[in-house]
């Protein structure tokens, strides 16, 4: 099993607390969510290996870019930072 974690940052690179992080399994299309912690961290433990996931964060109507993470790599723990773009 693999673990995916990281930080959600706002457009000032400050921790984004209470951002909603979406993780989509591209094989099954199942979506999991996580509300970022006060320090901006999120975590998705025990993910299936050999599956690609798409992940992004939203907060106050703004969102980060969608990142694609292949957890088929040999590392058990993958860390990705998500940067929420400035709202319009």
N, C-alpha and C positions, 0 to 999 in steps of 0.2 A: 504494500500500500504506500501511497505517496501523500505528502502534506504540502499544502499551498498556503502561504501566509505572506504578510507584508504590511505596508502602511498606506493609508489614504492621506494625500496631502492636498491642500487647497492651492489656489493660484499664487499664493505668497510662499508656498512650500512649508506652511504650518500644518500641524496635525489636524485632520478633519474628523472630529468626533461626530458620531451618529450619522455618518454617511451610509447609504445602503450599497452593499457590494453584491453584485450579481455574478454567479458562476454557472455557465451553461455547458453541459456535457454535449459535445457536438455529435456524438454517436446516438444517444437516446433523446436528446433535446431537453432533458430534465434540467430545471433551473433551481439552484440553491441560493439563499440570500444570507447575508450576515450584516448586522449593524455594527459599524466600527466602534471600537472602544474609545474611551476618553483621550487616549494617546494616539488615536488614528489607526491602531492595529486591527487586522482582520485575520481569520484563520479558517481554513477548510481542511480538517484532518481526514485521514483514511479514504483518499480518493483512489479510484481505479487506475492501475498502471496501464500503459499502452492506449490511453485515451487522450484526445485533444480537448482542451477546455477553452472557452472564451470567458474573459472576466472584464468587468468594468464597474465603476462606482458612480453613484449619483448623490447630489446633495443640493437642496434649495433650487431645483430646476436646472442645475448645471451638471455635466458629466465628464468623465475621463474618456480617453480613447479606449476602444476595445482592444484588449491584448489577447493573443492566442498563446496558450501554454501547452506544450507537449510534455506530459508527465511520463513519457516513455524513456526519458533520459535516466541515467543511472543514479542520480542523486535522489535520496529519499525525501529531502526537504527543498522546496522551491520557494524563493522569496521574490515577490514582485511589488514594486511601489506603483501606486495609481495616482496620477495627478489630475485633479478636477480642474477643468478649464474655467476661466472667468465667465460668469453669466452675462447676458446681454442686457 
